[in-house]
Amino acid sequence: MRNAEHMIADGPIRRVLVANRGEIAVRIIRTLKQLGIESVLAVSAADRDTLGARLADRAVCIGPARATDSYLQIGTLIEAAKGVGAQAIHPGYGFLSERAAFAAACEEHGVIFIGPTAAQIERVGDKLEARRCAEEAGVPIAPGGPVDSLPAALALAETIGYPVLIKAVGGGGGRGLKRANTPEELTALFDMASSEALAAFGDGRVFVECFVTQGRHVEVQILGDGDNIIHLGDRDCSVQRRYQKLIEEAPAPSLDETMRRDLHAAAVRFSKHIGYRSLGTVEFLVDIARQRFYFLEMNARIQVEHPVTEQITGLDLVAEQIAVAQGQRLRLTQADVRLTGHAIECRINAEDPVHDFRPAPGRVTDAHFPVREGLRVDTHIERGAMISPYYDSMIAKVIATGQTRDEARRLLLASLADVRVDGVLNNIALHRAVLATPEFTAGGFDTGFLGRFLASPDAVAFIQPAQSVQPVQGKR
């Protein structure tokens, strides 16, 4: 990545409260250090002794271990920022990063939110409003629409054809999302999807959308200052399990170059339509059979998988976020963006693959990550670290970069053999098995790939024989 310390001129941000934890907190703190900006890490009681707390210039406890009592407390975080004299808050990803109320509270109290405006977060966070914006911007959307009752859902499904997806208006990550192959399944699942959406997002509204049986999840990284919008290339995130990404890569392999250009243009067009400011990701579903693509959603934050984009662009995306948050215009034009090589990222999770991939918290008795040219590891894990049951199970991201996709794949496969995380169950062996499959090696697979692999004899060492995994569509 470009050396960040020469990238940002003097601005209003001299101290940042990092309102997150784990590997993303560590990653943000390291860029802040390069920029000469002080970092204060907001930690729960469970995270007082973490690597991030030691790397930050200061750590401040914001509450008990449970996220609802700490990382999700807007008022506490605002008071913490004001108490330590921070001019800005970086929300990372997850937690409050896409909560419009958090951005609004920052604006109200004179604290810079390192991200888009509250209005933009609210606009793209409502899936129906986002679909409407896409349609206005001339970006293709999947056939479907809002429904307020089961009869309306059945009528719409009959019009667009089965299978269909029931999707929550107010959220993502697989909650409130159900696939129905028949009217009987739609009848059985409709109320359940609405109830899940209400419980997860406080919004029980759903919409019905056609399900693409052979689809790829391709997303475009954009960067904007409110007026100028550029793209930083695309990523493929089709290796998914339970609506959660597992392996990501940039650029998307085996993609028709005309479609690639059309995806980039559509992402920029959508972002310009809403005057987007900050980093964002516009996600699409590519229909392999029809060679068409549809808008899925926009994630108004930095993504977990942002390192693969950094590796092929040479940019520090956190530094770019901060520059825009300081009121600077984009320092890059589209012509300045150069995409070089290929990068693949594996998410290492503390989970038990043999028992339905359930989280496997515990203490890390030893941790080793190899150091090799072309290899990057983003992690907060070290010997003695405690993997808490209160938070996400991801413990590291291992990213390999090569001149070609196969070079990156081979480097990642060889490097994972030397990764050691003892004391907790993890999915490293599963990653190695997936990377070695002919289907992954060829590239261009659909979102049903991992489900097919997990149902195959090759996966017997990782899952219970009776487990069934469905293809996914439209996840975060």
Secondary structure as UniProt FT lines:
FT   HELIX           4..6
FT   STRAND          15..18
FT   HELIX           22..35
FT   STRAND          38..44
FT   HELIX           45..47
FT   TURN            48..49
FT   HELIX           51..55
FT   STRAND          58..63
FT   HELIX           67..69
FT   TURN            70..72
FT   HELIX           74..83
FT   TURN            84..85
FT   STRAND          88..90
FT   TURN            95..98
FT   HELIX           100..108
FT   TURN            109..110
FT   STRAND          112..113
FT   HELIX           118..125
FT   HELIX           127..136
FT   TURN            137..138
FT   STRAND          144..147
FT   HELIX           150..160
FT   STRAND          164..168
FT   TURN            169..170
FT   TURN            173..176
FT   STRAND          178..180
FT   HELIX           183..201
FT   STRAND          206..210
FT   STRAND          215..225
FT   STRAND          229..241
FT   TURN            242..243
FT   STRAND          244..250
FT   TURN            253..254
FT   HELIX           257..273
FT   TURN            274..275
FT   STRAND          277..287
FT   TURN            288..291
FT   STRAND          292..299
FT   TURN            304..305
FT   HELIX           306..313
FT   HELIX           317..325
FT   TURN            326..327
FT   HELIX           334..336
FT   STRAND          342..349
FT   STRAND          351..352
FT   HELIX           353..355
FT   TURN            356..357
FT   STRAND          358..359
FT   STRAND          362..363
FT   STRAND          366..368
FT   TURN            373..374
FT   STRAND          375..379
FT   TURN            383..384
FT   STRAND          386..387
FT   TURN            389..390
FT   STRAND          394..402
FT   HELIX           405..416
FT   TURN            417..418
FT   STRAND          420..422
FT   HELIX           428..435
FT   HELIX           438..442
FT   TURN            447..448
FT   HELIX           449..454
FT   HELIX           457..459
FT   TURN            460..462
FT   TURN            465..466
//
